[in-house]
Amino acid sequence: MDINRAIIINSTTLTLRKITAIGGMLTVLSGIAMVALFHGAFNSLLWFRLKMIILLLIIANSLFVERPLNFKLKTLLPGNANAVNELEAVKSKMNVYYLSQLTMLLIIFVLSIFRFN
């Protein structure tokens, strides 16, 4: 494992968190605006409700899974070589997190294309 590369990538992802949060808030606000502008017409559609629920799951996953793992990773990286086992555990949990985020985003994408009632 290249520690220097991991430190750079981790610091970059911590910086990009603000941009991701802004994008998530804009997505939630656009969903609320769609419901308000069309007088609740979208709220009655199953695909839209599922999309908004999955979006909230993405936000919750980011807050309760990714954030603690990133902070743990930030504390482990500059540490000693004995933390390799802990780093591997965090790495595997981060892989599961990224896979779950990607899966939920793909589900949202499919729901947006195939709008079923």
Secondary structure as the mmCIF struct_conf table of DSSP 4:
data_model
#
loop_
_struct_conf.conf_type_id
_struct_conf.id
_struct_conf.beg_label_comp_id
_struct_conf.beg_label_asym_id
_struct_conf.beg_label_seq_id
_struct_conf.end_label_comp_id
_struct_conf.end_label_asym_id
_struct_conf.end_label_seq_id
HELX_RH_AL_P HELX_RH_AL_P1 ILE A 3 LEU A 37
TURN_TY1_P TURN_TY1_P1 PHE A 38 ALA A 41
HELX_RH_3T_P HELX_RH_3T_P1 PHE A 42 SER A 44
HELX_RH_AL_P HELX_RH_AL_P2 LEU A 46 ASN A 61
HELX_RH_PI_P HELX_RH_PI_P1 SER A 62 GLU A 66
HELX_RH_AL_P HELX_RH_AL_P3 ARG A 67 LEU A 76
TURN_TY1_P TURN_TY1_P2 LEU A 77 PRO A 78
BEND BEND1 GLY A 79 GLY A 79
HELX_RH_3T_P HELX_RH_3T_P2 ALA A 81 ALA A 83
HELX_RH_AL_P HELX_RH_AL_P4 VAL A 84 ILE A 113
BEND BEND2 PHE A 114 PHE A 114
#
